[in-house]
Amino acid sequence: MNARISMKALRVPLVAAAAAAALVLSACSSGGSGAAAPEESEDAAADSGLMTPGTLVVGMNLQYKPQMFLDGDTPSGYDVDLLNLLAEEMGVELDIQNLDFNGLIPGLQSRQFDMVSVGLGATDERKEVIDFSRGYVPYATILGVAPGSELGSSIEDYDQEGVVITALQGSTGEQLVKDTFPNATVAGFPDQNAALLEVATGRADAVVVEDYILAEFDRSNPGQLAPLDLSEPLSLYYGAWGVQKDNAALVEQLDAFLCSVQSDGTLEELYTKWMAPELPAMPEGC
């Protein structure tokens, strides 16, 4: 079965989820010729790891370009391409539910969808209420500079008095500047784009930012900023797919799929298409 996006779910996610749940309950309770017994339906769902066999329902927040966003009315981006491949591999239809970010984990807990795809960090607090796949999207924090910067090419070169480094105000990046460049001056901005422009216009020396955000800025403002060529990112962590608690069957399927696309180069192809020019090191263990 080919994967597809349910646009109805994007317009009315909560109603669609409720309707889907009602259909599942109806199917489990109805009789008639050819209908599976309730026990058989439940066993099939358990074996697939999905609430409804044949449909993968995914909670997303489609406003993080280029990772996940709406291109008109069409879901697009890195996560969407990856999910379409996943659905094709599983032989199921893809049903995307577009919700506010703060509603995703509660929605997963209340069984509105099978999984969440928004690059969640697998924190200890979140692990208490949901399960996680292995990492599928790396978040590498880098130092962005104006091309031809004469300050140098090392962290030490930028850790000097008089050097101004910008970051998003209140972000982990701002704290990273203070920890990594204690001798420089940190300038926090409430808007990420303002922090980038401050460096592009020469009013600051560098910006600490995630690599995919810098790559997206470069698409709109070519040649104004570039990553400093360091031997490794300033920091690196991995976003994962969130899954209903104790749904080991689905976690196993997701991990197997992610190992497959990581090993055959598909993950790198999608990452360099959407996110940044180079895929950082991915988790081992496949």
ZAROGU-183077 format. One record per residue: x, y, z of N, C-alpha, C in turn. Coordinates in steps of 0.2 Angstrom, whole numbers, plus 5000, padded with zeros to 4 digits. Each point is the difference from the previous one (the first is absolute). Example, Ala and Ser with C-alpha at 12.3 -4.5 7.8 and 13.67 -1.06 7.14 Angstrom:
! residues 2
506649725039499650065000500450065000 499850054996500450065001499650055003 
***
This chain:
! residues 286
500449945000499650065000500450065000 499950054996500450064999499850055006 500550035002500050055006499650064997 499650045004499750064998499950045006 499950074999499950055005499250015001 499850005005499350015002499950085001 499850044995499950075001499450015004 499549965000499550015005500250005007 500549965002500350005006500450065002 500350044995500350065001499550065002 499449994997499650065001499649995007 499849945001499749995007500349945003 500650015003500349945003499749975006 499750035004499749975006499349974998 499650034996499449974997500249934997 500550014995500249944996500249945005 500450025005500349955004499449975004 499550045002499449975004499649954995 499950034994499649964995500449934999 500750004999500349944999499949955006 500150035006499949965006499349975000 499550044998499349975000499949954995 500450004994499949954995500449945003 500550005004500449945002499549975005 499750045005499549975005499449964996 499850044995499449974996500249934997 500650004997500249944997500149945005 500350025006500149955005499449975002 499450045000499449985004499549974995 500150014993499549984995500149934998 499549964999500049944997499949994993 499749954997499949994993500549964997 499849984994500449964996500650034998 500649965001500650024998500450055005 499650025005500350055005500549965005 500550035001500549965005499750015007 500149945004499850005007500450065004 499850035005500350055004500749985002 500149935002500749985002500550004994 499749984994500450004994500350074998 499550055000500250074999500550035004 499949985007500550035005500649964999 500149944998500649974999500450024994 499650024995500350034994500350075001 499650045004500350065002500650005004 500049955005500649995004500649984996 499949954995500549984996500350054996 499650054997500350054996500350065004 499850005007500250065004499650064998 499550004996499650064998499349995004 499750065001499350005003499549974995 500150014994499549984994500549974995 500049934999500449974995499950034993 500550014997500050034993500050085000 500050035006500150075000500550035005 500550044998500450025005499850085001 499850015006499850075002500650035004 500250064997500650045003499850075002 500150015006499950075002500750044998 499850064997500650054998499850075002 500550054999499950075001500350034994 499650014994500350014994500150084999 500550025004500250074999500850015002 500349954998500850005001500349994994 500050054995500449994994500750005001 500449964997499849954995499949935003 500049995006499949935003499349984999 499550045001499349984999499650074999 499650004995499650064999499549994994 499550055000499549994995500250044993 500049974995500250044993499350014997 499750055002499350014998499649965005 499649954997499649955005500449945000 500649994997500349935000500650005005 500049955004500549995005500749994996 500550025002500750004997500550005005 500649984997500650015004500349935002 500650005004500449945001499649955004 499650025005499649955004499549974995 499750044996499449974996500349954995 500550024997500349954995500249945003 500350005006500249945004499449965002 499450035002499449975002499749964994 500050044994499749964994500449944999 500750005000500449944999499849955005 499950025007499849955005499449974999 499550044998499349974998500049954995 500450024994500149954995500349945002 500550005004500449945003499549965004 499650035004499549965004499449984996 499950034994499449984996499450035003 500050065003499450035003499950074997 499450035001499950074998500250045006 500250064998500350055005499550065001 499850015006499550045002500350055005 500250064997500350065004499550045004 500150015007499650045004500450065002 499850064997500350065002499850045006 500450005005499850035006500550055003 499850045005500550045003500549955004 500650035000500549965003499949975007 499750055004499849985007499549955001 499649984994499549955000500249934998 500750004998500249944997500149945005 500350015005500249955005499349985004 499650055002499349985003499649964995 500050024994499649974994500349925000 500649995000500349944999499849955006 500050035006499849975006499349985000 499550044997499349995000499849964993 500549974997499949964994499750034994 500250064999499750044994500449984994 500649985001500449974994500549955003 500349974995500549945002500750035002 500250054997500750035001500050074999 500550045002500150074999500750014997 500050044994500650014996500150085000 500450025005500250075001500750015002 500449955000500750005002500050015008 499649965004500150015007500649975003 500350045005500549985004499849955005 500349945000499849955005500250015007 499750055003500250025007499749955005 500350005006499849955005499350025002 499850065000499350025002499549974995 500250014993499549974995500049935000 500649965002500049935000499549975005 499850045005499549985005499349994997 499950034995499350004997499949974993 500650004996500049974993500649974999 500049964995500649964998500350044993 500649984999500450034994500349954996 500150024993500449964995500750025001 500449974996500750035000500050074997 500550045000500050064997500050004992 499650054997500050004993500250074997 500050055005500250074997500650035005 500650014997500550035005499950075000 500150035006500050075001500750025002 500450034995500750025001500050075001 500250035006500150075001500750024997 500050054996500750024997500150085001 500650024998500150075000500050034993 499550054999499950034993500450065000 500450024994500450065000499950024993 500150074999500050034993500649974996 499949984994500549974996500650054999 500649975001500650045000500250045007 499749975005500150035007500849995001 500350055003500750005001500249985007 499549985004500149995007500449935001 499949964996500349935000499549954999 500349935002499649954998499949955006 500150025006500049965005499550035006 499849965005499650025005500450065004 500749985001500450055004500050074996 500050004994500050064996499450055002 499549965001499450045002499850015007 500449975004500050015007500550055003 499850064997500450065002499650065002 500350045004499750065002499950054994 499450034999499850044995499749964994 500049935000499649974996499349995002 499550014995499350005002499749944996 499649965004499749944997499350005002 499550004995499350005001499749935001 499450005003499649945001499350025001 499649954999499350015002499950015007 499750055002499950015008499649955003 500349985006499749955004500149924997 500450004995500149934997500649965003 500049944998500649965002500650034997 499950034994500650034996500350065004 499650045003500250055004500449985006 499849955003500449975006500649974997 500049974994500649974997500550054999 499850064997500550054999500450025007 499650015005500350015007500549955002 499849944999500449945002500649994996 500050014993500549984995500550064999 499750065000500350074999500050045006 500349995006499950045006500350074999 500550004996500350074999499750054995 499549974996499750044995499350035003 499750044996499450035003499449974996 499549985004499449964997499550064999 499750004994499450044999499449964998 499550005005499449964999499550044996 499749974995499450034997499449965000 499450035001499449975001499749964993 500350024995499949974993500649974997 499949944998500649964997500350044994 499550024996500350044994500450065001 499850045006500350065002500849985002 500049945003500749985002500449984994 499849984995500349984994500250064996 499550055000500150064996500650055003 500049995007500550045003500749984998 500149944998500749984998500050014993 499549994996500050014993500250074998 499850055004500150074999500650035003 500449965003500650025003500050035007 499450005003500050035007500249955005 500149944999500249945004500549964996 500449965004500549964997499749934998 499649975004499849934999499349995003 499749944998499349985003500149935002 499749985005499949935002499349984998 500049954996499349984997500049934998 499449974999500049934998500250004992 500349954998500250004993499550014995 499449975001499550004995499650075000 500150045005499750075000500550044996 500649995001500550044996499949984992 499949944999499949984993499450034997 499550005004499450034997500150084999 500350035005500250074999500450014993 500449964999500550004994499649994994 499449965000499650004994499750064998 499850045005499650064999500550064999 500649995003500550065000500749974998 500149984994500649964998500650045001 500549975003500750035000500150055006 499550005004500150055006500349975006 499849945001500349965006500249934998 500549985004500249934998500349975007 499949935001500349975006500750005000 500350025006500749995001500249935000 500549994997500349934998500349975007 499649985004500349975006500049925000 500449975004500149934999499449965002 499650035004499349975002499650055003 499349995000499550055002500250025007 499750065002500050025007499649965004 499549974998499649955004499649964995 499849945001499649964996499549955004 499450014998499549955003499549984995 499649955001499649974995499350005002 499650024995499250005001499849934998 499549985004499749934999499350004999 499749954997499349995000499749985007 499450035002499749985006499549954998 499949955005499549954999499649995006 499449975000499649995006500449955005 499950025006500449965005499949924999 500549965001500049935000499849974993 500050044995499849984993500749974997 500349945003500649984997500049984993 499449974998500049984993500150054995 499750065001500150064995500750025001 500350015006500750025001500549964996 499949935000500449964997500050014992 499450014998499950014993500350074998 500050055004500350064998500750005000 500349965005500750005001500349964994 499749954998500249964994500050044994 499550044999499950044994500650065000 500150035006500550055001500749974999 500149945002500749974999500149994992 499549984997500049984993500250064996 499650065001500150064996500750035002 500249995006500650035002500649964997 499949944999500549954997500150014993 499450014996500050004993500150074997 500150055005500150074997499450044999 499449975001499450044999499950065005 500249995006499950055005500550064998 500649984998500550064998499750044994 499749964995499750034994499550055002 499549985005499550045002500250065004 500549995004500350055005500350064996 500449984995500450054996499550034995 499449974998499550034996499750065004 499849985006499650055004500350045005 500549975004500250035006500650044999 500649974999500650035000500549964995 500550044998500549974994500349935002 500149995007500349945002499649965006 500049945000499749965005500549995005 499950025007500449995005500049925002 500549985004500049935002499349985003 499849944998499449985003500149945005 499549995004500149955006500249934997 500549975004500249934998499549955002 500149944999499649945003499549974995 500150024994499549964994500449934999 
***
